[in-house]
């Protein structure tokens, strides 16, 4: 595996691959890699001749400077995992390499950015779009791989491709979970042992919600998830500091991401959630239909 830190070296490697008519798969990451990321790399390995993985903590997608400062950085360990997983190129640029000039580009995505993450993280999706387009321009991939845990992000990137007219196939990959059901996330590293022990109840509650959806209406299922998580520490006699604080739970059309009020409102329906636990923001999603 090559570890590349400069755009010039990456350009040379990509040009060589293109001249050899190789297909390129891109896996954009912010590092702190886990089995979820590696599953994307394995999928890319199956479908492409050359697999490029970026490891870059993108500052312009963080609207919370404290969150940016606390984001785990484990580049050396990440590169070892990438090599074992079959990546051909690890692209590990500095902020200065990626953004030699101030970034003034702003993207807008209409209704799909006005729900869930959008209003709560102003500028986040524009920052994601800037870095993803930059990576697309640099790697010229045939396919790009993203995990479904960031479900709204996939919709944003598809919309971005419509705006910029790039013929790149977006490949969504299923959420990888720990044995106890917790969605794997780089942020899980920041959970204390006590918080890590209760965190799987987010997914357990979502699973109960899916079962309830067979007999209950949308509003009842929505309120069940919020109420169950909010009262979990009390019901189970846990300390106040282990309280789940749901930021949102939205039951939405899986294409438009707009909230539904009836199960008949859409053919495909997903539930997306963000929950704070001991100062760590965890997201997850589940499919209803």
MODA-V260028 format. One line per field, one symbol per residue. ss: DSSP state (H for helix, E for strand, L for the rest). A space follows every 10 residues. Layout:
ss = ???
This chain:
ss = LEEELLHHHH HHHHHHHHHL LLLEEEEEEL LLLLHHHHHH HHHHHHHLLE EEEEELLLHH HLLLHHHHHH LLLLHHHHHH HHHHHLLLEE ELLLHHHHLL LLLLLLLLLH HHHLLLHHHH LLLHHHHHHH HHHHHHHHHL LLEEEEEHHH HHHHHHHHHH HHHHLLLLEE EEELLLELLL LLELLHHHHH LLHHHHHHHL HHHHHHHHHH HHLLLLLHHH HHHHHHHHHH LHHHHLLLLH HHLLEEEEEE EEELLLLLEL LLHHHLLLEE EEEEEEELLE EEEEEEELL
